[in-house]
């Protein structure tokens, strides 16, 4: 028995397959009716709409088969996705590719197979629509044409599904985007506006302006970074992309983030202490990591006045454990469980009456998990709060730990 080959564009094909969110989905009437019609027209006891993932063929719809999947190595459809057009096997017992296949030598006793690839507009063969018989035979011209028409209907349903997924994403993104803009951009913009009002009100001297301008420039840069991170996050979500990860020195990353927050911390007379091992190298998306750390430090600053905020790092198996802690207001136990949940109002006023949308932490959790880490919080009301999160480290560093 021959093992089917792997398409040259396999990784891109699998990514395209995942975009449709079809694998392991519930049965749907529209697809069930198509395979029933295929069996009726082609006069075959078996018909399927098949999707091929890394290790299996999975049936979105089927007639004449009890199982929803079989291993990819024995799948006729795994051969069919390698071809641009229909694959026909008139008698599997005479075909060297299949005569020793367990689906031929045993149940369901395949003899005849005809499968058309389900090709996306981008050219990826996700699977097939196929008809199967237990006796040698062929398709008539009319049956061949009808199978192509049904294949086209399957592809239209696939594309409709993908568009609905995109529309759903866009709607959710719109809601998140509006809330995030209010949450993350309001702070630096308000601070910048306050400085400008002070300049206008007190008619400051050149020396005073020279002292203030670096703070204003830093706020503009911070706002620009926030906006770029936000747009990058939104673009990846809409396109269903996974953010690329690279190796970065953890100490350098933390230093870059904290440098841009000095003026914000100074406004509340908070001290920031960094305890990061210079030897730690993390594998992260830089924009996402900076967003996470910036939000956690800003959150600690919001609930702390004339206090101390600290950032620590430690090894935790194959991860780096990063902790942002403060000696501020703390969090009531009943609020902790909802801190990272979308759709819940988690905003609490800070020590100076600061408000927000309460969506910074749900975003942070989403980003941490996207990078393969976890996040949790420990807090004592009126005393302290510590947010802990993990991110991957370089493999050689993990093996040395």
N, C-alpha and C positions, 0 to 999 in steps of 0.2 A: 504493500500500500504506500502510495506517495503522500508526503506531507505537503499541504499547500504552501506556496511561497508567501512572502510578506511584501506588500506594495512598497514602492520606492518612497512614497510620501506618507508612510504609515503614521508617524507622529502627528503630522498635520491632519491626516484623515481622522485619527482618534479624537483630536481636539475639536474638529468639525462635528463629529458624532455627538460629543458631549454637549455642544451648543444647542442641540435640538431637545435635550432632556427627555429622550425617548426610552433609554435603557431602564428596564425594571419598572416601567410605568404600568398603570392599570389598563385592562382591556378597554377598547373603545369601539363603539358600534360601527363607525365609518370604516375602520380598518377590517373589522370582522366581516362586514358585508362584502368588501373587495375580495378577500380570499375565498369566501363562499362562491362569489360570482366566477372567480378564476377556475375553481374546481368544476363548477357547472359547465362553463364554456369549453374547457379543455378536457372534460370528462376524465378527471383524475381524482383518486380518493384522497390525495394529500395536496395541500397548497399552503404556502407560508409567506409572510412578510418578515424577512430575516434581517437582523442587524449583527454585524461582526465587531466585537470588541477585542481586547488583547488576547483573551484566552477561550472565548466561546462564541457560538452563534446563538443569539437570543431571538425568540419569535415574538414580534409585536402582535401578530395575529396568526392563527393557524387553524387548518381543518385537517382532521385525520391523525393528529399527533397528540399524545397525552402530555408529554413533557414540554416545558417552555424553553428549554435550551439543550445544547449538546456541546461537547468540546470542539474547539475550533479545528483541531488537527484532523477530525473525521468529517468536517463539514464540506459538502459539495459547494455550498455558497461561498466558502473561503477561496475556492478556485474561481468562481464566477466573478468575484469583485476584482480579479486581476485582469479581466477582459473589458474592453469598451462596449462590446455588444453581447448578444445573447449567447449563453453556453448551453449546448444541448448534448446530452448523453443518451443515446438511443438504447443501449444495453450495457449496464454497468458491469456485468459479468465478463464482458469482452473488452473492457477498457482497463489498461494497465494501471491507471491512476486509482481506480476504485474497486477492482475485482476482489481485493482482500480487505476492503473497508468493512468494519463491523456493522455498518448500517446497510450493507449489501448482503453479507454472509448471515446476518441475523435480522431481528426486527429493526425497522419496518420493511425489510426485504426490498430495498430500492433497486429498480431496474432502469426506469426511465426518469430523466431529470431535465428540466428546462428552466433556466434562471436568468432574469434580466437584472443588471446592476441598477441600484438606486443611486443615481449620480446627482450631486448637488450642483447648483449653478457655478460653483467654484471648481468643479471637476473632481470631487472626492466621492468615491464609491463607498457608501455607508453600509450597504447590504444588498439584498435582492428581493424581488418578488419571484417566487418559483412555484412550479407545479411538479408533482412527483407521482409516478405510477409503479405498481408492483409487477408490471409486465413490459417487455420491450415494445417500443412504439416510436412515433414521431408526432409533431404538431402539424396540423393542416395550415395552409396559408392564412385562413380566416382566424384560426386559434392563435397563431403567432401575432397577427395584427391586434386581436382583442387583448392579448396579454400586454402588448405595448401600451394600449390605451389605458389599461388598469394601472400599469406602472406609472404613467403620467399623472393619474389621479392620486396615487400614493405620494408622489413628489410634491403635488400641489398641497396636499394635507400637511406634509412635512414643512413646507415653506410658510404655510399659514400658522403652524405651531410656532415656528421660529419668530415670526413677526409679532405674535401675541406675547411671547416671552420678552421680546425687546420692548414692546409697549408697556408691559407690566414693570419692567426694569426702569424704563424712562419715567413712569409715574412715581415709582418709589424714590427714584433718584431726585426728581423734582422736589419732593417733600423734604428729603434729607438735605438737599443742597441749600434750600432756603433756610432751614434751621441751622445748618452748619455755618453758613455765612454770618447769621446773627450771632452765633456762639463764638466763633473764632476770630472774626474780623472786627467785631464791635469794640473789643478792648483796646487794641492798638490805635484804632481810628479815634476813639474817644480821648485817649491820652494825647494823641497828636493835636486834636482839636483844642484840648485844654491848654496846651502850650501856645498855640496860635492866639487863643483868646488872651492869654497872659501877656503875650508880646504886644497885642493891640491895646490892652487896658493900661499897661504900665509904661508904655513907650520906652522900652529897654535900650540901654546903651549898646554900642558896638561890642564891648567886652562881654556884656551879658548875653548878647545874641551869639557870639562866638562860643560861649559856654553851652548854650542851649542847642545850637544847630547839630552837633554830633548826636544828641539824644533824639532829635527829630529825624535825622537821617537813619538812625538805627531802627526807629519805629516804622519808617517807610520800608526799609529793607525787610523787617520782620513781616509786615503786612504783605509785601510782594511774595516772600517765601510761602506764607500761609496760602495765598491765593493760587500760586503755582502748584503746591501740594494738593490743594483741593481740586483743581482742574485735572490734575494727573489721576487722582483717585476716581473722579467722576468718569473720565474717559475710559479707564480700565474696566469699571463696572459696566458701562454701556456696551463695551465691546466684548465683555466676558473674558477679559485677559487676566492672566496671572502675572503679578508684578515680578520683574526680574530681580534676582538677588546677587549681590556681589560681596566680596570680603572687604571689611573695613576695620581699622583700628578703633576699638570701642572708646578709648580715652579721647581720641581726636573727635569722634562723632559727638560725644557728650560735651566736650569743650566748645564745639561750634554752636550747639544749641544753647548752652547756658550763657555764652557771650552775648547773644541777642536778647537775653532776658534780664540783663543786669539793671537796666533802668526801671523795668516793671517791679523788680524785687525791691529796688531802692525806695520806690514810692511808698512801700509799706514797712520800710525799715527791717526787712528780713535778710538774714545772713544765709548764704548758700555755701555748703561744704561739699566738695567732690571727692569721693574715695573710689576711684576706678583704677584697676590694675592696668598699667600701660601695655602689658603683654597680651591682653585679651583681644582676639580678632573674631568679630562676629560676621555671619553671613546673612545679610539683610538687604532690603530695598532702602536706600538711603533716605529718600523722601518720606517713606512710610515710617521709618524708625524715628526720624526727626519729629514727625508729626506726633507720634506716641509720647516721646519724652517731653516735648514742648507742652503738650496738653497736661501731662501729669504734674510737671513743675508749676505750670500756671494754675492748675487746680489747687495744689498745695499752697501757693502764694495767696490765692483767693481766700482761703480759710485760716490764714496765719497772719498775725501782725506782731512786729517786734519779736520775731521768733527765729527759728532755725529750720532750714530745709536741707536735707542731705540726700545725696545720690551715691549708692553703693553698687559694686558688682562682685559676683562670686561665681564659682563654677558649680554647675548642677548637672552632673553627668555629661551628656552631649550638648548641653545648653549653657548659655550664660544667664545667670539670674541677676536681674537689675532691680533695685529697690529705690523708690522715691518716698522719703518719709518726712514728716513735719511734726512740730509740737503745737499744732493749732487747735481748732475747735473740736476735731474728731467727728465721727459719724455714729448716729444712733443705730443700734443693731437692726431694728425693723426696716431701715432704709438700705442696708447693705445689699440685700438680695436683688433689689431693683436697679442698682447703680448702672449695670451694664446692659440693661434691656431697652431695645428700641420701643418707641410708642408709649413710654411711661414718663410722666413728668418728674424728673429727678433733680431739677434745679433748686438750689437753696441759696439764700443770700449769704455773701461773704462777710468778713469782719467789718468792711466799710460799706455794706449794703450792695455789693456787686451782685448783679443778676446774670443769668444765662439761660440758654434753651434746655440745658440738661442732656444734650446729645453728644457732648464731647467724649464721655466715657464709653457709650455704646460704639462709637467709631473706633476708639482706641482698642476695645476688645476685638472688633472685627479685624483690625489691622494686625494685632498680635497673632490671632489665630490664622490669618492668611499667611503669616511667616512661619507657621508651624509651632508657635509657642502657646503659653497659657498666661492668664492674668488673674490675680486675686487680690483681696484687700484685707487688712487687719486694722482695727481701730478701737480706741478707747475714748468715749465721749468726754470732751473737755480736756484731753491730754495729748493725744497723738493719733496719727494715721500713717499707715505704710502701704503703698501699692507695690506689689511684686509682679514682675513679668519675665518670661523667658524667651530667648531667641537662640537660633542655632549658632554654633561656633565652627571654626575650621576643623576638618576631620582629624588632622594630625594633632591639633591642640586637644581634641576630645580624647584621642587615644593615649595622650600623655598624662591625662588627669587621673 
